[in-house]
């Protein structure tokens, strides 16, 4: 599933970045609302939605001409990263019995779309699919055994993998955006708000 052996490190760095950005996210009107779900399931969904919201914003902010861009030939392109996340969201729950959409092929989905609008739709639809599956899972069933990619775990650990996967590739997408001169939209909003506040203070406006 991964093209790098640095998955655990990437996840920790991405999650650390998310924690450091927590105050800004809390004040960002565009951040997804916390779901009306309690317990571990609610905590997982909140974190999944944070990654979802920012990935979708980045997918919109990236120019279509840059969707084929990649730092080098050994790694995924901008569009392929978004499609890789979508493939995971659609395909991984199938390991514990959640059927993917009709016609979905785990092995080929990542490279099956190239147009920006199509990729954006696939990304959005994949999160809706995965989140519905999580919410439809009774709490007791989260403890059921599940095996994926040779890992023996539980349904819960499978959804935690999807959570980490979304945040890992969010971090990758942020790095890609910066490399091609795209400021993440939530950062641009924060910077604009800070600039406006500074200008207001400098002018003496109350």
N, C-alpha and C positions, 0 to 999 in steps of 0.2 A: 504494500500500500504506500510506503514511503520511499523516497529516493535518497534519503539521508539517514545516517545512523545517529543523528543528533536529536532524535525526536524528544527524549526526556528533557534535554537541556533547553530545546526550543520551547517546549510547553512551559517550563518553569520561568523562562525569561518573558514569554508572552503574558503569562498570568501575573508576573511581578509588575509588568508594565500596566496591565489592567488595574491592578490594585493602586498603583501610583496615580493613575488617572481617575480614580473613583470620585474625588470631589467634583471634578469637571463634569463627569457623567451625571452626577446627581443633580446638577443644575441645568443640564441640557434638555430642552423641551423635546428634542427629537429622539431621545433615548427611549427604548421600548418600556412601556409601563410594566410594573411588576405584576405577574399573574396572580389571580386570586386562588392560589394553591399553596397549601402548607407543606411542611415536612421536607424531606430530602428531595422529593420530586419537584416541589416548588423552587427550591434552591437551584437545582439543576436547570430547570426551565429558565429561570432568571438569567443565569450565566450564558445559556445557549442563546437567548434572545439578545443579549448584549453583543455577542459575536455576530449574530445574524444581522442586526441593525447596521453595524459598522461595515460588514462585508457588502451589504446591499448598497450602502451609501458610496463605498469605494467603487463598486461596479458601475454605478451611475457616473461618478466623477471621472473615471478613466476614459480618455478619448477612445473612440472605436478604433482609430488608426493605431493605437498602442496595444490593442488586445493580443496581437501576435508578437509583441515585444517580449524578449527574455534576456536576462543578464548574460547568459552564454548558452551554447547549444546543449549543455548537459542537464538543464533544468527546465521546469515548466514555464510556459508563457503566462502572461497576465490572464488571458482567457482560460487557459488550461487549469490554472490554480482555482478559479471560481468553479469550473466544471469538476475538478477533483473533489472539492467540498461537496458539491451536489451529488456526485456519484457515491460518496460515503454516506450521505444522509439517506439516499434512496436505497442503497445496497446493503449496508451493514446490518440494519434491523432484520433483514431477511434471514440472518443466521439464527435468530430466535423466533422465526415464524411470521414476521411481518412482511407481507407480499409487497414487492415494489410495483410501480405503475406498469400497466400493460406495455410490452415492447421494450422495457428497460433492459439493457445489457451492461452488467457491471464492468466487463472487460473493455468495452468500447465507448462507454458514455463520455468519458473525459475528453475524447477527441471528436465527438460526434457533432458538435455545434461550433460555429466560428463567428456568427454575427452577434453583436453586442446585445441586441434586444432579446434574441433567443437564449443567450447565456444568462442574462438577468432573469428571465422567466424561469429557467431551469433551477437557478439558485433559489429563488423565492419559493417555487413549488416544492423543492426538496426539503426546505426547512419546515414548511407546512406539513409535509408528509411525516417527517421524523417527529415533530412536536406532537402531532395528533396521536401517533403511535405511543409516545411516552405517556401522554395524558390518558389514553385509553387502557393503559396497563394497570391492573389492580396493584396496590402496594405490595400485597403478598407475593405477586408474581415477579417482582423485582429480584427476589431471592432465588428464583429458578436458575438452574445451571444453563450456561450458554457457552458455546465454543466458537471462536472466530479467529482466523489467521493462525491456527494452532495454539491459541491461548485458551485455557480453560478458566472460565470465570462465571459471572452471573449476568442476568439481563441488566441489572443495575450497572455493573462494571462496563457493559457494552455501551450503555448510554453515556457513561462518564468518558469513555473513549471518544465518542462522537463530540462531546463537549470540548475535550482537549483538542481534538482534531480541528474543530472550527476555530478555536483560539490560535492554534499553531499557524494555520494558514491565513488568519487575519493578520498576524504579525508579519508573515511573508508578504502579504499584499500591501501592507503599510510601507514596508521597505521598498517594494517595487514602485509604489506611487511616488515616494520621495526621490527615487533614482531617475524618474522621468519628469520630475518637476511638478507633481500633483500634490498639493497640500491636503491631507485628510480633511473632509468637510467639517467634522466636529472640532478639529484644531483651528480651522479657519474661522468658525463661529466664535470660539473662545478668544482668539486673537482680535477679532473685530470688536467684541464686547469690551475687552480690556482697553483697546485703543479709544473707543468711544468714551469709556469712563475716564481715561486719562485726559482726553480733550475737554470733557465736561468739567473736570476738576481744574484744569489749567485756565479755563475761561471764567471760572468762578460761578458757573451755573449751578443752581440748587435743584 
